[in-house]
Amino acid sequence: MPAETWWKNGIVYQIYPRSFQDSNGDGVGDLPGITSRLDYLVDLGIDAVWISPIYPSPMADFGYDVSDYCGVHPLFGTLADFDRLVAEVHRRGLKLILDFVPNHTSDQHPWFVESRSSRSNPKRDWYIWRDPRPDGSPPNNWVSNFGGSAWEFDEATGQYYYHAFLRQQPDLNWRNPELREAMYDVLRFWLDRGVDGFRVDVIWHLIKDAEFRDNPPNPAWHPERPEIESLLQVHSSDQEEVHEVIAEMRRVLDGYRDRVLIGEIYLPTERLVAYYGKDLSGAHLPFNFQLIQTAWNARAIAKLVDEYEAALPQGGWPNWVLGNHDQPRIAARVGAEQARVAAMLLLTLRGTPTMYYGDEIGIGRVEIPPDRVQDPWEKNEPGLGFNRDPERTPMQWDASRFAGFSTVEPWLPLAPGHERQNVAVLSADPGSILNLYRALIRLRRGTRALAIGDYQPIRTEGHVFGFLRSHGSERLAVFLNLSGEPIPVKLVSPCDGMRVKLSTFLDRVDERVGSNVALRPNEGLILG
Ligand code: NOJ
């Protein structure tokens, strides 16, 4: 697929390294494990692998608390294992994207150890230190994303430090130019080792209000929601100056050939698109999480796609994400039948799709017994239903005791039914969700209209969402039934007389449709 760069026409696949493949029998996935499974990814047909953090870390937040940006945690292997992974990825024509976590470090990072050692330490200003209010209370009302105050008092130096996440994750001060340079050196360290880009953790958090004003209360908040939502995050994130920082990161990447900058951003569409930056100087792909957040119905989805398409800046390339390690799995959210419709949606919309490991085998709901809870958020705010462990369970490769993931009990329980729901069994089942993913990816890769073509909504009603994708004379229509009822759809030009290219049930291929097509319950069709 020439003419377009890989991150536009390619498919990104996220791996949570702890849970993909254990190679040394400790119950935790690792880099050699990932390397050993690359042929599976080639066969699946994806283009780029994004791996969640693999750096040295005390693992308070499972690697999002980094204590050394330029190393590999022994749990995951060594730098030599990493270099081998890069080489093997590239040998197969794939790309490797690293997770870059610049908003905060671990409290064990040598920078923070220095910073907290005294008020006059040269690294003091690399973090965010503020005096208590006169009554000794925290400098403002900001709340941690994992609950409780976002400020931690340091007895020794008499100041509070700010942490948007755990208290073991102090926020870095991105207003400090030295810190910025140190972080750009980190980017260069990995770029020089051959990585093809970064997914930047909570990129919209990097700059905070210069005056640290209180966040206003959120009138819509309800105590069953996480505490972070009790305040509107107007001063603690999404500040105008963040775009200057992102443009600087982008310039570092632009010093290398063909690298991609992806930003993790949870904001409404109109704010999100600002992260393409002025004249597209920002993230190539500001992650678009709307398919994760939307109510799963045809009208809501049709509306959000139209609004997103309309909001994109000139030349800004769209992207879609269906799941990640922080969100309930798609099959848990919408059920096994609609998960197939969701797969078709993700892989036919205009824009780079990001898949999450295990969704292609339909991993759904997993109950985590209380004594096996790992997620620090669940430990901080138990019982609210925000435990992220269920979406982090091990990949299911075969029907063996530990699903081919490990030879011992894994760090998180396997999903129920893994004996039947695994790569080996589903590969052999012609109608499986795994084979649907393979067929969708093959079709997308082989069809310019799907990979890079234009998007045009088709007027549909009720539970059906339809759209056209076209490139030159190539034209495809997609009709998705978001309900469990059969629905007849009337077709007008140019869709009437088309043939079925793919059904989510993997049958009907080549069936010619007239001026009507009958969508079965939970069926998606691609016509062409
Ligand atoms: C977003 C990451 O995806 C999540 O897993 C992590 O807990 C927070 N950022 C803090 O780094």
Boltz pocket constraint, residues with backbone or C-beta under 6 A from the ligand:
constraints:
  - pocket:
      binder: B
      contacts: [[A, 61], [A, 64], [A, 65], [A, 101], [A, 165], [A, 201], [A, 202], [A, 264], [A, 325], [A, 326]]
      max_distance: 6.0
